[in-house]
């Protein structure tokens, strides 16, 4: 399986209609939409084409920050909060950890059009708003639910919310999203493992890996991130 190339930061091409440059001391509001674009055939399993499964996503924990990614660092042990997201799709411990570590943070857990929190199923989306100033970045974590401890985020230090010209970014940011392994639980065949969220008898069920956060490289085949998740960033006019 190809390794995913990790960049130190992510940049978006500005749309032609993007707002003007934002002064360094003035905040800009953004709407972020995270959509599950998987289908019932997105993830192939050993049972053949008829046994393919969709890939639900967990509630999104997000953070706006100006320094390094406050959610994870390559080569270091995952926090208890990140472990909760990556293994069981549970957002609240990580949300608590981010208080004081990020300029702002939050959880998106209610799909658009729904009245209660729930997982993000194919075709559904979470939306949230945030405020940022030039120099700020966006990072997030959402579980690849057909796994033991995998999650999506922007690569490296996160998505630059402003371009080099000071203008807020606008558009599809999915190209910067990568699939990461929290290194907390031994991986099984995606979509069929008995210790994975859809099939395990209880949370925190599988054998511990005692590893570190890394790009997925376990010999299994995973769909491209863009086949599962789409992230769109829209600045308020």
HUHUNOR-V512438 format. One record per backbone hydrogen bond with DSSP energy under -0.5 kcal/mol. CO is the residue of the C=O (numbers start at 1). NH is the residue of the N-H. E is the energy in kcal/mol with one decimal. If there is no record, write none. Layout:
co->[CO	CO]
nh->[NH	NH]
e->[E	E]
This chain:
co->[5	8	10	15	21	23	28	29	30	31	32	33	33	34	35	35	36	39	42	43	45	48	48	49	53	54	56	57	60	60	61	62	63	64	64	65	73	76	79	80	81	81	82	83	84	84	85	89	89	91	92	93	94	95	96	98	98	104	106	107	108	109	109	111	119	120	121	124	125	126	128	130	132	133	136	137	138	139	141	142	143	143	145	145	146	147	149	150	151	152	153	155	158	159	159	161	163	166	167	171	173	174	176	178	178	179	180	180	181	182	183	184	189	189	193	196	196	207	213	214	224	225	225	228	228	230	230	231	231	232	233	234]
nh->[7	157	160	18	23	26	132	236	130	234	128	35	232	126	37	230	123	42	44	53	48	45	51	52	43	56	145	120	62	108	141	106	139	103	104	137	76	213	83	84	85	94	86	87	88	90	89	59	91	95	96	97	98	99	99	101	102	64	62	109	60	111	118	114	121	57	124	36	112	34	32	30	28	136	161	65	159	63	61	152	58	145	147	198	191	197	182	144	180	142	178	158	10	138	161	169	166	22	163	233	176	177	155	153	180	216	151	182	214	78	211	209	192	193	196	199	200	186	75	181	227	228	229	37	38	35	232	173	174	33	171	31]
e->[-0.5	-2.2	-2.2	-2.0	-0.5	-2.0	-2.2	-3.0	-2.1	-2.7	-2.1	-0.6	-2.5	-2.7	-0.8	-2.1	-3.0	-1.9	-0.7	-2.5	-1.9	-0.5	-2.2	-1.4	-2.3	-0.5	-1.8	-3.3	-0.5	-2.8	-1.8	-1.9	-2.3	-2.0	-1.4	-3.2	-1.8	-2.7	-2.4	-1.9	-1.7	-0.5	-3.1	-2.4	-1.5	-2.2	-1.8	-0.5	-0.6	-2.3	-2.1	-2.0	-1.6	-0.5	-0.9	-1.8	-1.3	-3.1	-2.5	-0.6	-2.2	-0.7	-2.6	-2.5	-0.9	-2.2	-2.6	-2.7	-3.3	-2.7	-3.3	-2.8	-3.2	-2.3	-2.1	-2.1	-2.6	-2.6	-2.1	-2.5	-0.9	-1.2	-1.2	-0.5	-0.9	-0.9	-2.7	-1.9	-3.3	-1.0	-3.0	-2.1	-1.5	-1.8	-0.5	-2.1	-2.0	-2.4	-2.9	-2.7	-1.8	-2.4	-2.1	-1.5	-0.5	-1.4	-2.3	-0.5	-2.3	-0.6	-2.9	-1.4	-1.7	-1.5	-1.4	-2.4	-2.4	-2.3	-2.8	-3.4	-2.1	-1.9	-3.0	-2.0	-0.8	-2.8	-0.5	-3.2	-0.6	-2.7	-3.2	-3.0]
